[in-house]
Amino acid sequence: MRQLKRQGSWRYCLIAAYNQRVKKMELILKEDVERLGKAGSVVKVKDGFALNFLIPNGLAVPVTAGNLKRLEQEKQKKTAKLEKAKKEAEELNKKLAELSLTIPVLVHEDELLYGSIGPEDLAVALKDEGYDIKKEIIDLEEPIKSLGIYEVPVKLHPEITAKIKVWVVKK
């Protein structure tokens, strides 16, 4: 806005009143809010946005000593849970590194498969071996369409990827 030279003008008074009325409130986000922040972060937002949207919808709570303490406790629990999941993924990685899957399939005369082997088929084969692995974490770039030996990556954790040796043989 352009600067008004006369402080006694009605426009200046209107702008000054508006600037005093618009205040910001500090909140702790309980969930990720698009264009604002991630869960657990402390943000400053306008009063109206906080009082009319964030707090009534359960997306945020005001910053108080009790809420900050609760936030720290939740962060500690979350880090402990992530550490536990990482340890389990490391143990599973060691087991899967020793595993060698053999998948018998029907083939054409020129040794191409009838169809293909995808993540679903690998998940079923792993379940038969005693490993409960979801098809979503099997990172197969493209389906297997011929006989051979393949190394298939499995994303067990954001930091841990296991490699499974898959043998595709004639039935």
PyMOL commands that set and color helices and strands:
alter all, ss='L'
color gray80, all
select helices_A, chain A and resi 10-21+47-54+65-98+119-129+135-137
alter helices_A, ss='H'
color red, helices_A
select strands_A, chain A and resi 24-29+42-46+60-62+100-105+112-117+144-146+148-157+160-170
alter strands_A, ss='S'
color yellow, strands_A
deselect
rebuild
show_as cartoon
